[in-house]
Amino acid sequence: MTRWSNASIRVRLTSWYSLVLALMLVVYATATFLAVRHEFYEQFDDQLHDDFETAEGRLMAAADGRVVPVGDRHHDPDAEDRGTEVWSANGELTYRSDSTPTLPPIVPAAATDTYRYESVEAGGHRWRTLTAVTMAGGRSVVLRVSRSEDHLRTQLWEIVVVLVLGLPLIVALAGVGGYVLARRALTPIDHLASAARRITADRLHERLSVPNQHDEVGRLAAVINETFGRLEASFDQLRRFTADASHELRTPLAVIRGTGEVALSDARTVAEFKDAVGSMLEDVDRLTHLVDTLLRLSHGDAGTVRLSPGTVDLGELAREVVGSLAILAEDRSQQIAVDAPDRVFVTADRLVLREAITNVVDNAIKYSSHGATIKVRVAPEKQEVVLTVADEGPGIPAEHRERIFDRFFRIDEARSRDRGGTGLGLAIAKWAVEVNGGHISVSDGPTHGSMFRISMPTTQQPSATHIEGQAGQAMGRHT
């Protein structure tokens, strides 16, 4: 990494600010100098034009035939940095003032009645000249007036010196001021970093102070507090999950250990040993199912479960699930009423979505009373297809509905274990629905009990050939 990338934000901000300011000042100073220079030369040319008109008004023919300014043939009464020259039409110099330097001769053929401004070198100095053809004493002559640019160039050079010496000073002062401002602006972030560093896994309940919620630092602190809140909730959920998983695993392990110790404590017949081993195998099956379910959820959380999405007839899938669970309902003298039309299609992994529906219907069978009626209904609603399962159980209090899909959560621990539940069925259902792009929720039933609602985005109805292909793939995956 370069030294620049390791520099602090305030140093980088100050550097960029100073660099941009320097570039802007250079551009501004250059533009200003060019504008001032142009204005100075315009004023200088205006003065030179006044000199030309003054000299032109003084021209007259002398006795010897030359055209010279009136009053003095050889001396220009103006300042020393000015000069006047008169040239005849055939290119002969007829007059030159004493202060006029030896300038390049005039080419009569190139002279016109149009004013021509030029800057020339003469005697180690620069002169600004104005040349034009004029009439004097009835004859055409070429008049050239000149002024020294030394004073003008001295003024321009002083401006350049002021700009060159002033720009670094201005940039330096602005850089110091920018650094101070950047330091003051970033000080709250340093305070936030120090405060956030003190919040550890054991102190996730603490929050950063937000003095002003409307500025950038306040919004950053609010986002950090929200992150700490999510972390706290995740840690709490992880602690609950660890405790519940430990409890769920400890119970069958304790039963297996107790059964084995009892079987070995006294002499037993072969039949008694078989009963003990059979009881232990039942608990092992329960442990295996529990571990498999936890692994499936962990794979779902990690996003490593590979889905095979396709077009699924949700009504047909609901009838299929009800048919497979009908024997469980018969054991409890329950009836399952299905209202599911044909050709209501969604896009999902058939086996994963089937598992979600199975867990919800199985949950309704477990918690409904003997002789109850469970209603399963599939119906399209706007851009969704909704599957509802209404049971006649004890219902779910409103304060528990947000946690009913949490892992190992049970409203009544004793009754849940009596029914053989692990507290993971609805968690699996929630994952299976959401991984297919749907949503699951619970509310009060139409009369009493609970009603689970699975909403899936609808899809276009496929052709008959496509349906047969999907059914064949599903049958192949089942086998």
Secondary structure as UniProt FT lines:
FT   HELIX           3..6
FT   HELIX           9..58
FT   STRAND          59..61
FT   TURN            63..64
FT   STRAND          67..69
FT   TURN            80..81
FT   STRAND          82..87
FT   TURN            89..90
FT   STRAND          93..96
FT   TURN            98..99
FT   HELIX           108..110
FT   STRAND          116..122
FT   TURN            123..124
FT   STRAND          125..136
FT   TURN            137..138
FT   STRAND          139..148
FT   HELIX           150..197
FT   HELIX           201..203
FT   TURN            204..205
FT   TURN            213..214
FT   HELIX           216..265
FT   HELIX           270..302
FT   STRAND          310..313
FT   HELIX           314..331
FT   TURN            332..333
FT   STRAND          335..339
FT   STRAND          345..348
FT   HELIX           350..367
FT   TURN            370..371
FT   STRAND          373..381
FT   TURN            382..383
FT   STRAND          384..390
FT   HELIX           398..400
FT   TURN            401..405
FT   TURN            407..408
FT   HELIX           413..418
FT   TURN            419..420
FT   HELIX           425..435
FT   TURN            436..437
FT   STRAND          439..444
FT   STRAND          450..458
FT   HELIX           464..478
//
